[in-house]
């Protein structure tokens, strides 16, 4: 999936990569009332099956990374499926193939460790909610998880803004 950053002012785009959640197992698929979102044996969370999707938006609300998008006109959820048609044949997903800086990289963990720098981390924290994914972020060696609330607090401190009060998570 490619999102426009600010379509009114720019043609710039950015890929919206599915993190293929592992624990909890794909919240988007878990909340689908018609089982339109399937997970392959390799753990790839697929885009909704068009013949089943009822565009209820449960997947949109359940995804901690904001990946699924609803196309209301076609009444269908769309998201990254890791270019399953390519990766199942040993090819790279298009985002990794086309990334000029290799910021998006595709390969296995061992290959990463021999070719790249940084610490691959698949543990993301959203306050009290923690998610482990099949997709890794690359962080400095001393960081063992991506803590988004800590990053927000750090940014607020740098800007001289007080910390915002946190609400309880409503995740199922």
C-alpha positions as CSV (number, residue, x, y, z in Angstrom):
1,X,0.0,0.0,0.0
2,X,1.3,3.5,-0.8
3,X,-0.1,6.5,1.1
4,X,0.1,10.1,-0.1
5,X,1.8,12.2,2.5
6,X,-0.1,15.4,1.7
7,X,-1.9,15.1,-1.6
8,X,-3.1,18.7,-1.6
9,X,0.5,20.0,-1.7
10,X,2.8,17.2,-2.8
11,X,3.0,14.1,-4.9
12,X,5.3,12.5,-2.3
13,X,4.3,9.0,-1.2
14,X,5.4,6.6,1.5
15,X,4.8,2.8,1.7
16,X,2.6,1.6,4.5
17,X,4.1,-1.7,5.5
18,X,2.1,-4.3,7.4
19,X,4.0,-5.5,10.4
20,X,2.5,-9.0,10.2
21,X,1.7,-9.1,14.0
22,X,2.8,-12.3,15.7
23,X,1.8,-11.7,19.4
24,X,-1.0,-10.9,19.6
25,X,-1.7,-12.8,16.4
26,X,-2.9,-10.3,13.7
27,X,-5.5,-8.2,15.6
28,X,-7.0,-7.2,12.3
29,X,-7.7,-10.8,11.4
30,X,-8.9,-11.7,14.9
31,X,-11.6,-9.1,14.9
32,X,-12.9,-9.8,11.4
33,X,-16.5,-11.1,11.8
34,X,-16.5,-12.9,8.5
35,X,-13.0,-14.3,8.5
36,X,-12.0,-12.3,5.4
37,X,-8.4,-11.7,6.5
38,X,-6.4,-14.9,6.4
39,X,-2.9,-15.7,7.6
40,X,-0.6,-17.8,5.5
41,X,1.4,-20.7,7.0
42,X,4.5,-18.4,6.8
43,X,2.7,-15.8,9.0
44,X,1.9,-13.3,6.2
45,X,-1.3,-11.5,7.1
46,X,-3.3,-11.2,3.8
47,X,-5.4,-8.4,2.5
48,X,-9.2,-9.0,3.0
49,X,-10.7,-11.6,0.6
50,X,-13.0,-9.4,-1.6
51,X,-15.8,-11.9,-1.7
52,X,-16.0,-12.0,2.1
53,X,-15.1,-8.5,3.3
54,X,-18.1,-6.4,4.4
55,X,-16.1,-3.2,5.0
56,X,-17.1,-3.1,8.7
57,X,-13.8,-1.4,9.6
58,X,-13.1,-3.6,12.6
59,X,-9.6,-4.3,11.2
60,X,-8.8,-0.6,10.8
61,X,-9.6,0.0,14.5
62,X,-7.8,-3.1,15.8
63,X,-4.5,-2.6,14.0
64,X,-2.0,-0.9,16.3
65,X,0.1,0.3,13.4
66,X,-2.8,1.9,11.4
67,X,-2.1,-0.2,8.3
68,X,-5.5,-1.4,6.9
69,X,-7.4,1.1,4.8
70,X,-11.0,0.9,3.8
71,X,-12.0,1.7,0.3
72,X,-15.7,2.7,0.9
73,X,-16.5,2.8,-2.8
74,X,-15.5,-0.8,-3.4
75,X,-16.4,-1.8,0.2
76,X,-13.0,-3.5,0.7
77,X,-10.1,-3.4,3.1
78,X,-6.7,-3.0,1.5
79,X,-3.3,-3.4,3.1
80,X,0.2,-4.6,2.5
81,X,0.3,-8.4,2.1
82,X,4.2,-8.5,1.7
83,X,3.7,-8.9,-2.1
84,X,2.8,-12.5,-1.3
85,X,2.7,-13.3,-5.0
86,X,6.4,-12.3,-5.3
87,X,7.8,-13.4,-1.9
88,X,6.2,-16.9,-2.2
89,X,8.4,-17.2,-5.4
90,X,11.6,-16.0,-3.7
91,X,11.4,-12.4,-4.9
92,X,11.6,-9.3,-2.8
93,X,8.4,-7.3,-2.1
94,X,8.1,-4.2,-4.5
95,X,8.8,-1.7,-1.7
96,X,12.1,-3.3,-0.8
97,X,13.0,-3.9,-4.5
98,X,12.3,-0.2,-5.4
99,X,13.7,1.5,-2.2
100,X,16.7,3.6,-3.5
101,X,18.3,3.9,0.0
102,X,17.6,0.3,1.1
103,X,15.8,1.7,4.2
104,X,13.2,-1.0,3.4
105,X,15.1,-4.2,3.3
106,X,13.9,-7.8,2.8
107,X,15.7,-10.9,3.9
108,X,16.1,-13.3,6.8
109,X,17.5,-12.5,10.3
110,X,20.8,-14.2,9.8
111,X,21.3,-12.4,6.4
112,X,20.6,-9.1,8.1
113,X,23.1,-9.7,10.9
114,X,25.9,-10.4,8.4
115,X,25.0,-7.5,6.0
116,X,23.5,-4.6,8.0
117,X,24.3,-2.5,11.1
118,X,22.0,-1.8,14.0
119,X,19.8,-4.0,16.2
120,X,16.8,-5.7,14.5
121,X,13.9,-5.4,16.9
122,X,10.4,-6.8,16.5
123,X,9.0,-5.6,19.9
124,X,6.9,-2.4,19.8
125,X,5.4,-0.9,22.9
126,X,2.3,1.4,22.8
127,X,2.0,2.3,26.5
128,X,0.7,-0.8,28.2
129,X,0.1,-2.6,24.9
130,X,3.1,-4.6,23.5
131,X,3.2,-6.2,20.1
132,X,5.7,-8.6,18.6
133,X,5.8,-8.7,14.8
134,X,7.4,-10.6,12.0
135,X,8.8,-7.4,10.6
136,X,11.7,-5.8,12.3
137,X,12.7,-2.1,13.0
138,X,16.4,-1.3,13.1
139,X,17.4,0.5,16.3
140,X,20.6,1.5,18.0
141,X,22.3,-1.4,19.7
142,X,21.3,-0.4,23.3
143,X,17.6,-0.4,22.5
144,X,15.7,-3.7,22.9
145,X,12.3,-2.4,21.9
146,X,10.6,0.5,20.1
147,X,8.7,2.3,22.8
148,X,6.5,4.8,21.1
149,X,5.2,6.5,24.3
150,X,8.7,7.1,25.5
151,X,9.6,8.7,22.1
152,X,6.5,10.9,22.4
153,X,7.5,11.9,25.9
154,X,11.0,12.7,24.7
155,X,9.7,14.8,21.8
156,X,7.4,16.7,24.1
157,X,10.3,17.4,26.6
158,X,12.5,18.7,23.7
159,X,9.7,21.0,22.6
160,X,9.1,22.2,26.2
161,X,5.5,20.8,26.3
162,X,4.1,18.9,29.3
163,X,3.5,15.2,29.0
164,X,-0.1,14.4,28.0
165,X,-2.3,12.3,30.2
166,X,-2.7,8.7,29.1
167,X,-6.0,6.9,28.7
168,X,-6.4,3.2,29.3
169,X,-6.1,1.1,26.2
170,X,-9.3,-0.3,24.9
171,X,-7.8,-3.2,23.0
172,X,-9.7,-6.4,23.1
